[in-house]
């Protein structure tokens, strides 16, 4: 077997071993912090994650202030231990229909300033996107658009967690929070405009306090995969 095949085999094993070791960590080591370099790497993985149409319908809040964490703590039953112990805590936001409409300022910014699309190409893309929203994917009300944006956010979340565990950093995705009240708090703090953003999910990163004694349990391959 050649060196290329060996290298591929090693990379596959390295990735699978890392994913087998990943757990949703409830308590982190409070005195062990992620380096700036490592967390910038995790954020870069999120930033370059794929999204439908390449629209990047997200924003990532990194909550390091003890005062802000305390305010979120009272509204987030599923994050109480992580907020107190995680090295880094994030709130992942998804854009709402105001920003995701085909003629929105945000999508014009993406197409013109980020992708620098010619006018005709931009219009063709938006026409296709409008048809996708109205006739193909039924993104016909505010909640459906937010849920669709959130599905893109979860791609970035998964990439961050998978990248983190490969460099020895643990994580926990969190949905146990009062969504509306957390959004009201963030708006009152001047962190979001609720017409633009909603809270999709939270995530904590750090170093686990204890090793889990429970082996990873998942359904067998034949239960979740069907070849047709």
KEZAGU-657331 format. One record per residue (C-alpha): x, y, z; residue number from 1. Coordinates in steps of 0.001 Angstrom, whole numbers, padded with zeros to 6 digits. Example, Ala and Ser with C-alpha at 12.3 -4.5 7.8 and 13.67 -1.06 7.14 Angstrom:
<sites>
((012300, -004500, 007800), 1) ((013670, -001060, 007140), 2) 
</sites>
This chain:
<sites>
((000000, 000000, 000000), 1) ((001402, 003380, -001023), 2) ((002114, 006329, 001254), 3) ((-000946, 008212, -000056), 4) ((-003264, 005328, 000894), 5) ((-001605, 005054, 004307), 6) ((-002023, 008790, 004832), 7) ((-005735, 008621, 003912), 8) ((-006222, 005664, 006251), 9) ((-004489, 007528, 009075), 10) ((-006625, 010631, 008521), 11) ((-009846, 008586, 008480), 12) ((-008907, 006844, 011714), 13) ((-007858, 010122, 013322), 14) ((-011212, 011725, 012487), 15) ((-013345, 008768, 013570), 16) ((-011391, 008383, 016827), 17) ((-011898, 012081, 017566), 18) ((-015640, 011871, 016899), 19) ((-015963, 008769, 019048), 20) ((-014344, 010667, 021898), 21) ((-016609, 013734, 021573), 22) ((-019262, 014133, 024283), 23) ((-021775, 016824, 025215), 24) ((-019832, 018091, 028240), 25) ((-021828, 019445, 031169), 26) ((-018999, 020674, 033419), 27) ((-015660, 022052, 032235), 28) ((-012405, 022775, 034047), 29) ((-012879, 026373, 035147), 30) ((-009150, 027071, 035495), 31) ((-008180, 025763, 032043), 32) ((-008764, 028211, 029211), 33) ((-008657, 027772, 025454), 34) ((-005821, 029745, 023869), 35) ((-006674, 032683, 021628), 36) ((-005036, 030887, 018708), 37) ((-007130, 027738, 019175), 38) ((-010411, 029598, 019553), 39) ((-009693, 031752, 016521), 40) ((-009248, 028477, 014637), 41) ((-012669, 027275, 015824), 42) ((-014263, 030582, 014797), 43) ((-012586, 030446, 011390), 44) ((-014054, 026980, 010842), 45) ((-017490, 028454, 011532), 46) ((-016896, 031473, 009310), 47) ((-015961, 029422, 006257), 48) ((-018729, 026830, 006712), 49) ((-021076, 026202, 003785), 50) ((-024588, 027619, 003646), 51) ((-027477, 027361, 001211), 52) ((-026962, 029771, -001706), 53) ((-023819, 030906, 000122), 54) ((-025886, 033467, 002043), 55) ((-024254, 032929, 005475), 56) ((-027444, 033649, 007469), 57) ((-025674, 033717, 010837), 58) ((-023883, 035689, 013480), 59) ((-021855, 034327, 016402), 60) ((-021836, 035984, 019833), 61) ((-018933, 034959, 022074), 62) ((-020076, 035608, 025636), 63) ((-017083, 036036, 027943), 64) ((-018442, 038673, 030319), 65) ((-019290, 037230, 033746), 66) ((-022112, 039743, 034038), 67) ((-023643, 038704, 030726), 68) ((-023226, 035027, 031483), 69) ((-025046, 035558, 034778), 70) ((-027996, 037189, 033015), 71) ((-028193, 034375, 030469), 72) ((-027875, 031785, 033263), 73) ((-031297, 032627, 034699), 74) ((-032961, 032065, 031313), 75) ((-031099, 028939, 030233), 76) ((-031916, 025822, 032226), 77) ((-029777, 023658, 029947), 78) ((-026662, 025806, 030226), 79) ((-026341, 026563, 033935), 80) ((-023252, 024431, 034570), 81) ((-021622, 025256, 031252), 82) ((-022084, 029022, 031692), 83) ((-020187, 028840, 034979), 84) ((-017385, 026547, 033851), 85) ((-016820, 026798, 030079), 86) ((-013756, 028574, 028784), 87) ((-015799, 030053, 025926), 88) ((-019558, 030315, 025554), 89) ((-021360, 031141, 022329), 90) ((-024834, 032154, 021203), 91) ((-025407, 031334, 017550), 92) ((-027894, 033621, 015819), 93) ((-029923, 032989, 012668), 94) ((-031208, 035711, 010380), 95) ((-034932, 036276, 009988), 96) ((-037072, 036942, 006927), 97) ((-036307, 040680, 006883), 98) ((-032709, 039890, 005966), 99) ((-033413, 036776, 003908), 100) ((-035867, 038308, 001414), 101) ((-034500, 038332, -002173), 102) ((-034415, 042145, -002236), 103) ((-033004, 042666, 001260), 104) ((-030077, 044938, 001975), 105) ((-028233, 042029, 003567), 106) ((-028473, 039774, 000514), 107) ((-027517, 042683, -001740), 108) ((-024441, 043140, 000450), 109) ((-023580, 039433, 000152), 110) ((-023976, 039392, -003616), 111) ((-022280, 042711, -004335), 112) ((-019663, 043247, -001628), 113) ((-018728, 039638, -000840), 114) ((-019233, 037783, -004133), 115) ((-019030, 040840, -006403), 116) ((-021615, 039415, -008789), 117) ((-022415, 041258, -012004), 118) ((-025912, 042759, -012001), 119) ((-027347, 040187, -014434), 120) ((-025886, 037271, -012499), 121) ((-027183, 038715, -009245), 122) ((-030689, 039091, -010629), 123) ((-030689, 035546, -012034), 124) ((-029584, 034202, -008659), 125) ((-032268, 036162, -006795), 126) ((-034964, 035027, -009251), 127) ((-033945, 031427, -008650), 128) ((-033853, 032012, -004900), 129) ((-037325, 033602, -004949), 130) ((-038712, 030572, -006772), 131) ((-036928, 028298, -004293), 132) ((-038547, 030128, -001369), 133) ((-042070, 030334, -002779), 134) ((-042476, 027161, -004822), 135) ((-039816, 024608, -003940), 136) ((-039030, 024841, -000219), 137) ((-042142, 026642, 001056), 138) ((-040312, 029404, 002900), 139) ((-043509, 031396, 003006), 140) ((-043669, 032788, 006545), 141) ((-041321, 034261, 009120), 142) ((-040944, 031107, 011204), 143) ((-040177, 028918, 008199), 144) ((-037471, 031315, 007068), 145) ((-035934, 031442, 010553), 146) ((-035967, 027639, 010810), 147) ((-034296, 027388, 007390), 148) ((-031616, 029879, 008473), 149) ((-031115, 027868, 011654), 150) ((-030431, 024749, 009615), 151) ((-027508, 026597, 008065), 152) ((-026317, 027675, 011522), 153) ((-026245, 024039, 012628), 154) ((-023785, 023255, 009825), 155) ((-021407, 025813, 011324), 156) ((-022069, 024453, 014825), 157) ((-021232, 020877, 013809), 158) ((-018085, 022013, 012051), 159) ((-016940, 023929, 015141), 160) ((-017521, 021000, 017490), 161) ((-015833, 018527, 015160), 162) ((-012852, 020828, 014606), 163) ((-012568, 021482, 018335), 164) ((-012388, 017819, 019354), 165) ((-009661, 017204, 016775), 166) ((-007412, 019623, 018665), 167) ((-008412, 018290, 022080), 168) ((-011121, 020830, 022948), 169) ((-014467, 019671, 024293), 170) ((-017871, 021196, 023618), 171) ((-021588, 021044, 024263), 172) ((-024471, 022139, 022008), 173) ((-027321, 023638, 024030), 174) ((-031009, 024129, 023229), 175) ((-032248, 024350, 026822), 176) ((-033109, 028040, 027051), 177) ((-036084, 030414, 026955), 178) ((-035724, 031552, 023372), 179) ((-037921, 034665, 023469), 180) ((-036614, 035864, 026819), 181) ((-032986, 035360, 025786), 182) ((-033668, 037353, 022621), 183) ((-035318, 040123, 024632), 184) ((-032260, 040219, 026904), 185) ((-029867, 040426, 023987), 186) ((-031916, 043217, 022433), 187) ((-032045, 045135, 025713), 188) ((-028256, 044816, 025917), 189) ((-027934, 046254, 022407), 190) ((-026526, 043020, 020999), 191) ((-029211, 042165, 018440), 192) ((-032093, 043649, 016509), 193) ((-034902, 041114, 016882), 194) ((-036253, 042067, 013460), 195) ((-033016, 040720, 012009), 196) ((-031865, 037924, 014307), 197) ((-033200, 035156, 016500), 198) ((-031327, 032750, 018775), 199) ((-030785, 029436, 017055), 200) ((-028626, 027476, 019515), 201) ((-025936, 027917, 022160), 202) ((-022589, 026170, 022502), 203) ((-019965, 025837, 025202), 204) ((-016276, 025066, 024652), 205) ((-013525, 024133, 027064), 206) ((-011853, 021133, 028657), 207) ((-013985, 018480, 030310), 208) ((-013695, 018129, 034057), 209) ((-014005, 014354, 034103), 210) ((-013847, 011546, 031581), 211) ((-017188, 009968, 030783), 212) ((-017464, 006285, 031667), 213) ((-020235, 005761, 029153), 214) ((-019277, 004397, 025734), 215) ((-020674, 006232, 022720), 216) ((-023944, 004581, 021730), 217) ((-025460, 005011, 018295), 218) ((-027849, 003056, 016096), 219) ((-026149, 000530, 013816), 220) ((-025378, 001589, 010260), 221) ((-028126, -000559, 008710), 222) ((-030749, 001250, 010822), 223) ((-029863, 004727, 009594), 224) ((-028622, 004119, 006039), 225) ((-030556, 002669, 003124), 226) ((-029021, 002242, -000318), 227) ((-031472, 002592, -003185), 228) 
</sites>
